[in-house]
Amino acid sequence: MNLLFVNDDGISSSSLHLLARCAKARGHHVLVCAPATQQSAKGQSLTINAPIITHQVDLPCADEAWAVEGTPADCTKRGLKMLSSRPVDLVISGINEGHNAGMAIDVSGTVGAAREAVCHGVAALAASAEVDTPDETLNVFAEWVITLAEKLHQSPLPPQTVCNVNVPARPLHELLPPVMARVSRAMYHDSYERRISPRGVTYFWSLPVEGYDPAEEDTDLYLLEKGHITVTMLQPDTAGQTAFEHILTDL
């Protein structure tokens, strides 16, 4: 396959390099197009009113690699539209350092980059690993992701469907089998620290997520906590709109 690798952790991410190296070793053509700097939580945002500076870089794990001074979704568009010399068979986003499950999916740059791909009619897979996932587990997960990508190429998903996968931070002998999981809507709790600059200007620092509400059973967060690799198919959902028709009454 001709694979495009993107991420939101940046071109220097060791997890990105691991995944690309696994694909190249199995004979796939590897094009890496990743942000020049960390771009987490950018969702599917695109750069509109500024130039997108792009540098070619030398990565042993890739046939061709580019560092993009833009968002993860910018990287997907540049790779698909400008940098690949032939059609891309599948876009793989990740491996992200930190899970992308539950409501984190809505702001994830990793998932956003994959969603940008399916908007252009190209199949996409987003892969993430919980923080502190052991190297042995991460190595096996990377090989599994490439195997999954090969299977998705042989048996395509419905249009505009992103396959989102996560691995828990478990030793390999404690890792449970992959399972399908719906997205948890458990609320996460975060906050800001308010500060005053020496010039008297108020500013805020975003603090790390402090935790989640209890996750619902059979959801990605719940099953990750139990030790499973989780697989979720993300699709546009316009079903059930008739249940809200009363809102338009007398408008």
C-alpha positions, 0 to 999 in steps of 0.5 A: 500500500501507499500509506500516509502517516500523520500525527499531532505529537510532531515529526520527532515522535518516537511512536510515529517512527515506530509505526512507520518503521513497522509498515516499511519493514512489511513492504509498504511505501511510507510517506510521513507528513507530520507537524513540525511542533506539538499540535495536540488538541487541535481537532480538525482545525485547518490553517486558512489565513497564513502560509503553511511552511513545509520542510522535507526531512530525512527519516530512516523509517520513511521513504519520504518525510515532511515537517509541516508548520501547521495543524494535524489536519493540514498535514493530511491535506498536504500529504494527500493533495500536494506531497504524494506522487501517487494516490494514497491507499490509507492514512494512519494517524498516530501512534498518539502518546496518550489515549484518544477515547471518550470525549477526548475524541472531539478535540483530538488532533490525532482523530482530527487528522484521520477525519480530514482524510475520510472527508477526501474519500481516503480510508483512515485509522487513528491509533493511540496509546495510554501514557506510560505504555510499556515499550514491549506492548507498544511494539506489539501494538504497532505491528497490530495496527499495520495488520489492521490497516492491511485488513481495512484495505482489503475490506473497506469501511463505509464512506467517512468512517474512521477506525479509532483504536487505543491500547492501555498502559498494560504489560504485554502479559496483562493485555486483553484482546481487542474489542469493539467499543462505543464512545464514552460520554463520561465528562472529564474534569480539568481546570486553569491556574490564574496568574498575574504577569509582572505587568499586571496582565491576567493570564491562565495556564491549562492544567492536566485533566484531573479525572473522568466521571465513571465510564459507562460499561461497554464504552472505550474508557471502561474497556481500556481501564479493564485492559482491552485494546479498544476499536471504535468506528466513528461515523457521521450520525444524522439518525434520529432527527425526527425526535426533535421536530417539535423544536420547529413548531411555530418557528 
